[in-house]
């Protein structure tokens, strides 16, 4: 079980860095400070690679990029883990902060990964492909059970909608 104790905090750390820090307490993406010089260099490289030969082509390339960004900003999507909790267990994000839900989900996912790796380390098989297959089959019920535990925990705390 040493693998469980080592892997779980490492997985949570990666989840925290890549998922939780992106959002503020309201569930919106944090604004990043723009590096204008770096953006100009990236634009020049894109224009060179995609064949912008004059100023009009550069403006067209930038215009397409901005339209895509505007379309993405209008549609707020939650991570799949949070959507599962919202749809299946009716978690109300107005009662609990979005960051707290992400932290709970992050711990849940990291414990799942650590548990699966801990169990697989005790299976005495030489073939890695069979271990990967066993781990993939074990992953589905462990994730479903952990979502049920988290959903029931949030329901007991009164953080769900009354349906």
VEXSE-17934 format. One record per atom (N, C-alpha, C): x, y, z; residue in three letters. Coordinates in steps of 0.05 Angstrom, whole numbers, padded with zeros to 5 digits, always signed. Atoms other than C-alpha are relative to their C-alpha. Layout:
N
XYZALA
...
***
This chain:
163
+00016-00024+00000UNK
+00000+00000+00000UNK
+00017+00025+00000UNK
-00017-00023+00001UNK
+00060+00045-00003UNK
-00005+00016-00026UNK
+00007-00014+00025UNK
+00041+00061-00075UNK
-00024+00018+00004UNK
+00024-00017-00005UNK
-00026+00087-00051UNK
+00007+00026+00015UNK
-00008-00023-00015UNK
+00007+00134-00002UNK
+00017+00019-00016UNK
-00017-00017+00016UNK
+00055+00160-00054UNK
-00016+00012-00024UNK
+00013-00009+00025UNK
+00010+00164-00116UNK
-00023+00019+00006UNK
+00024-00016-00005UNK
-00052+00195-00084UNK
+00006+00030+00002UNK
-00006-00028-00001UNK
-00020+00262-00064UNK
+00011+00012-00026UNK
-00012-00009+00025UNK
+00018+00267-00130UNK
-00022+00005-00020UNK
+00022-00003+00018UNK
-00046+00256-00171UNK
-00016+00025+00007UNK
+00015-00023-00009UNK
-00083+00307-00129UNK
+00014+00026-00006UNK
-00016-00023+00006UNK
-00027+00357-00138UNK
-00003+00008-00029UNK
+00004-00006+00029UNK
-00031+00351-00214UNK
-00028+00010-00006UNK
+00028-00008+00004UNK
-00107+00356-00211UNK
-00004+00029+00010UNK
+00002-00027-00012UNK
-00101+00419-00167UNK
+00012+00020-00019UNK
-00014-00019+00017UNK
-00051+00452-00213UNK
-00015+00004-00026UNK
+00011-00002+00026UNK
-00087+00437-00278UNK
-00030+00006+00000UNK
+00029-00003+00000UNK
-00161+00440-00257UNK
-00009+00022+00019UNK
+00012-00017-00021UNK
-00175+00476-00192UNK
+00010+00028-00002UNK
-00011-00027+00001UNK
-00129+00536-00201UNK
-00010+00016-00024UNK
+00010-00014+00023UNK
-00162+00553-00268UNK
-00025+00016+00007UNK
+00026-00012-00005UNK
-00228+00573-00236UNK
+00000+00016+00026UNK
+00005-00014-00025UNK
-00251+00624-00185UNK
-00022-00013+00015UNK
+00020+00012-00017UNK
-00303+00612-00131UNK
-00027-00003-00014UNK
+00026+00001+00014UNK
-00361+00624-00180UNK
+00000-00020-00023UNK
-00001+00019+00021UNK
-00338+00572-00229UNK
+00008+00011-00027UNK
-00008-00012+00025UNK
-00313+00620-00281UNK
+00031-00001-00002UNK
-00029+00001+00004UNK
-00244+00617-00312UNK
+00013+00026+00009UNK
-00015-00024-00008UNK
-00194+00665-00282UNK
+00012+00013-00024UNK
-00013-00015+00022UNK
-00168+00719-00327UNK
+00030-00001+00003UNK
-00029+00001-00001UNK
-00096+00712-00345UNK
+00011+00026-00011UNK
-00013-00024+00010UNK
-00049+00770-00355UNK
+00012-00006-00027UNK
-00010+00005+00026UNK
-00032+00776-00428UNK
+00028+00011-00004UNK
-00027-00009+00007UNK
+00039+00781-00451UNK
-00001+00009-00029UNK
+00004-00010+00027UNK
+00033+00826-00512UNK
+00023-00007-00018UNK
-00023+00007+00017UNK
+00103+00813-00538UNK
-00002-00029-00008UNK
+00002+00029+00007UNK
+00093+00738-00534UNK
-00023-00005-00019UNK
+00023+00004+00019UNK
+00025+00743-00568UNK
+00008+00009-00028UNK
-00008-00009+00026UNK
+00056+00783-00625UNK
+00019-00021-00013UNK
-00018+00020+00011UNK
+00111+00731-00634UNK
-00015-00025-00009UNK
+00017+00023+00008UNK
+00060+00675-00634UNK
-00016+00006-00025UNK
+00016-00007+00024UNK
+00017+00712-00685UNK
+00018+00000-00024UNK
-00019+00000+00023UNK
+00078+00722-00730UNK
+00006-00029-00009UNK
-00006+00028+00007UNK
+00095+00648-00726UNK
-00024-00013-00013UNK
+00024+00011+00013UNK
+00023+00628-00741UNK
-00004+00010-00028UNK
+00003-00012+00026UNK
+00020+00676-00799UNK
+00020-00012-00020UNK
-00020+00011+00017UNK
+00085+00648-00826UNK
-00007-00029-00007UNK
+00006+00028+00005UNK
+00062+00576-00819UNK
-00025-00004-00017UNK
+00024+00003+00014UNK
-00007+00586-00847UNK
-00002+00017-00025UNK
-00002-00013+00026UNK
+00015+00629-00905UNK
-00012+00028-00002UNK
+00010-00027+00002UNK
-00008+00700-00889UNK
+00022+00017-00014UNK
-00020-00013+00016UNK
+00027+00741-00943UNK
-00001+00031+00004UNK
+00001-00028-00003UNK
+00003+00811-00927UNK
-00017+00007+00025UNK
+00015-00008-00024UNK
-00033+00852-00873UNK
-00028-00009+00000UNK
+00028+00009+00000UNK
-00103+00833-00896UNK
-00003-00029+00009UNK
+00001+00028-00008UNK
-00088+00759-00889UNK
+00005-00003+00030UNK
-00005+00001-00029UNK
-00060+00771-00819UNK
-00025+00007+00016UNK
+00024-00008-00013UNK
-00123+00807-00799UNK
-00021-00022-00002UNK
+00019+00022+00002UNK
-00166+00750-00826UNK
+00006-00023+00019UNK
-00007+00021-00018UNK
-00127+00699-00787UNK
-00006+00007+00029UNK
+00006-00008-00027UNK
-00134+00739-00723UNK
-00030+00001+00004UNK
+00029-00001-00002UNK
-00208+00750-00737UNK
-00013-00027+00004UNK
+00011+00027-00004UNK
-00222+00676-00743UNK
+00006-00010+00029UNK
-00008+00009-00027UNK
-00184+00663-00678UNK
-00019+00013+00021UNK
+00016-00014-00020UNK
-00224+00716-00641UNK
-00029-00010+00000UNK
+00027+00010+00001UNK
-00291+00689-00666UNK
-00002-00027+00015UNK
+00000+00025-00014UNK
-00273+00620-00640UNK
+00001+00004+00030UNK
-00002-00006-00029UNK
-00254+00649-00572UNK
-00026+00010+00010UNK
+00025-00011-00010UNK
-00319+00688-00567UNK
-00021-00022+00002UNK
+00019+00022-00001UNK
-00360+00625-00583UNK
+00005-00018+00024UNK
-00006+00017-00022UNK
-00323+00586-00530UNK
-00007+00013+00027UNK
+00005-00013-00025UNK
-00332+00639-00476UNK
-00030+00001+00006UNK
+00029-00001-00004UNK
-00408+00642-00486UNK
-00010-00026+00013UNK
+00009+00026-00008UNK
-00416+00567-00473UNK
+00017-00009+00024UNK
-00015+00008-00023UNK
-00395+00552-00401UNK
-00004-00030+00004UNK
+00001+00028-00004UNK
-00379+00479-00393UNK
+00015-00008+00025UNK
-00013+00010-00024UNK
-00363+00444-00329UNK
+00015-00025-00006UNK
-00014+00026+00004UNK
-00314+00386-00323UNK
-00020-00023+00003UNK
+00018+00023+00000UNK
-00346+00318-00333UNK
-00006-00009+00028UNK
+00004+00010-00027UNK
-00336+00300-00260UNK
-00021+00017+00014UNK
+00019-00017-00013UNK
-00376+00360-00236UNK
-00028-00003-00013UNK
+00025+00004+00013UNK
-00430+00349-00289UNK
-00014-00026+00010UNK
+00012+00024-00010UNK
-00440+00278-00264UNK
-00013+00004+00027UNK
+00011-00006-00027UNK
-00450+00303-00193UNK
-00025+00018-00002UNK
+00022-00018+00002UNK
-00497+00357-00217UNK
-00025-00014-00012UNK
+00022+00013+00013UNK
-00540+00312-00261UNK
-00010-00024+00016UNK
+00009+00025-00012UNK
-00541+00246-00224UNK
-00007+00004+00030UNK
+00004-00003-00029UNK
-00537+00270-00151UNK
-00011+00028+00006UNK
+00013-00026-00002UNK
-00568+00340-00162UNK
+00014+00019+00019UNK
-00015-00018-00016UNK
-00512+00379-00129UNK
-00006+00029-00009UNK
+00007-00028+00005UNK
-00531+00453-00123UNK
+00025+00017+00003UNK
-00024-00017-00001UNK
-00472+00498-00140UNK
-00005+00027+00013UNK
+00006-00025-00014UNK
-00508+00557-00108UNK
+00004-00004+00030UNK
-00003+00005-00028UNK
-00502+00523-00040UNK
+00029-00007+00008UNK
-00028+00008-00005UNK
-00430+00500-00046UNK
+00017+00014-00021UNK
-00017-00014+00020UNK
-00372+00537-00079UNK
+00011-00020-00020UNK
-00009+00017+00022UNK
-00348+00510-00145UNK
+00028-00011+00006UNK
-00027+00009-00006UNK
-00276+00506-00120UNK
-00001-00023+00020UNK
+00002+00021-00020UNK
-00297+00463-00061UNK
-00008-00026-00014UNK
+00008+00025+00014UNK
-00332+00414-00108UNK
+00024-00011-00016UNK
-00024+00010+00015UNK
-00269+00411-00151UNK
+00020-00013+00019UNK
-00019+00012-00018UNK
-00227+00397-00090UNK
-00009-00027+00009UNK
+00011+00026-00007UNK
-00273+00341-00068UNK
+00003-00020-00022UNK
-00003+00018+00024UNK
-00273+00311-00138UNK
+00029-00007-00004UNK
-00029+00006+00003UNK
-00197+00318-00141UNK
+00010-00020+00019UNK
-00008+00021-00020UNK
-00187+00279-00077UNK
-00012-00027-00007UNK
+00013+00026+00007UNK
-00237+00227-00100UNK
+00015-00013-00023UNK
-00015+00012+00023UNK
-00201+00217-00167UNK
+00027-00010+00008UNK
-00027+00008-00008UNK
-00133+00215-00135UNK
+00000-00025+00018UNK
+00003+00025-00017UNK
-00156+00163-00083UNK
-00006-00024-00018UNK
+00007+00022+00019UNK
-00186+00121-00140UNK
+00025-00010-00014UNK
-00024+00008+00014UNK
-00121+00122-00179UNK
+00020-00014+00018UNK
-00018+00013-00019UNK
-00079+00106-00118UNK
-00009-00027+00009UNK
+00011+00026-00007UNK
-00126+00050-00098UNK
+00004-00021-00022UNK
-00003+00019+00023UNK
-00124+00018-00167UNK
+00029-00008-00003UNK
-00028+00007+00002UNK
-00048+00023-00170UNK
+00009-00017+00023UNK
-00007+00017-00023UNK
-00042-00006-00100UNK
-00009-00028-00003UNK
+00010+00027+00004UNK
-00086-00065-00117UNK
+00016-00014-00022UNK
-00015+00012+00022UNK
-00050-00077-00183UNK
+00029-00008+00008UNK
-00028+00006-00007UNK
+00018-00077-00149UNK
+00002-00027+00015UNK
+00000+00026-00014UNK
-00003-00139-00109UNK
-00008-00023-00017UNK
+00006+00022+00018UNK
-00024-00180-00169UNK
+00026-00010-00013UNK
-00026+00011+00009UNK
+00034-00226-00186UNK
+00000-00009-00030UNK
+00000+00006+00029UNK
+00032-00221-00263UNK
+00024+00014-00012UNK
-00022-00012+00014UNK
+00090-00209-00309UNK
-00009+00016-00024UNK
+00009-00013+00024UNK
+00049-00187-00369UNK
-00014+00027+00006UNK
+00010-00027-00005UNK
+00037-00112-00368UNK
-00027+00004-00013UNK
+00025-00004+00015UNK
-00020-00115-00419UNK
-00023-00011+00016UNK
+00022+00012-00016UNK
-00061-00161-00374UNK
-00005+00018+00025UNK
+00003-00018-00023UNK
-00048-00114-00315UNK
-00016+00025-00008UNK
+00015-00023+00009UNK
-00073-00055-00356UNK
-00029-00006-00005UNK
+00028+00009+00004UNK
-00135-00094-00376UNK
-00014-00003+00026UNK
+00012+00003-00026UNK
-00149-00113-00304UNK
-00005+00027+00013UNK
+00004-00027-00011UNK
-00139-00041-00282UNK
-00022+00015-00013UNK
+00022-00014+00014UNK
-00186-00015-00335UNK
-00027-00011+00008UNK
+00025+00012-00009UNK
-00240-00065-00314UNK
-00006+00008+00029UNK
+00004-00008-00028UNK
-00230-00047-00240UNK
-00007+00029+00002UNK
+00004-00029-00002UNK
-00233+00027-00255UNK
-00029+00008+00000UNK
+00028-00008+00004UNK
-00306+00030-00275UNK
-00016-00004+00027UNK
+00016+00002-00025UNK
-00338+00001-00210UNK
+00012+00018+00022UNK
-00012-00016-00021UNK
-00288+00038-00166UNK
-00009+00030-00003UNK
+00008-00028+00004UNK
-00305+00105-00198UNK
-00030+00004+00006UNK
+00029-00002-00006UNK
-00381+00091-00195UNK
-00005+00000+00030UNK
+00003+00001-00030UNK
-00375+00073-00121UNK
+00009+00026+00013UNK
-00009-00025-00012UNK
-00335+00135-00105UNK
-00018+00023-00006UNK
+00020-00021+00006UNK
-00385+00180-00141UNK
-00024-00003+00018UNK
+00023+00005-00017UNK
-00441+00147-00101UNK
+00007+00009+00029UNK
-00008-00008-00027UNK
-00402+00159-00036UNK
+00000+00031+00002UNK
-00001-00030-00001UNK
-00389+00233-00053UNK
-00028+00012-00003UNK
+00027-00010+00004UNK
-00461+00243-00077UNK
-00016-00003+00026UNK
+00014+00004-00026UNK
-00489+00214-00012UNK
+00011+00018+00022UNK
-00012-00019-00019UNK
-00440+00256+00029UNK
-00011+00028-00004UNK
+00011-00026+00006UNK
-00463+00319-00006UNK
-00030+00002+00006UNK
+00029+00000-00006UNK
-00536+00299+00002UNK
-00004+00002+00030UNK
+00003-00002-00029UNK
-00527+00289+00077UNK
+00007+00028+00010UNK
-00007-00028-00008UNK
-00494+00358+00082UNK
-00021+00020-00008UNK
+00022-00018+00008UNK
-00556+00388+00049UNK
+00009+00018-00023UNK
-00011-00016+00022UNK
-00518+00413-00013UNK
-00012-00008-00026UNK
+00013+00009+00025UNK
-00565+00382-00064UNK
-00027+00014-00003UNK
+00026-00012+00005UNK
-00628+00407-00097UNK
-00022-00019+00010UNK
+00022+00017-00009UNK
-00694+00382-00070UNK
-00016-00008-00025UNK
+00013+00009+00025UNK
-00720+00340-00128UNK
-00022-00020+00007UNK
***
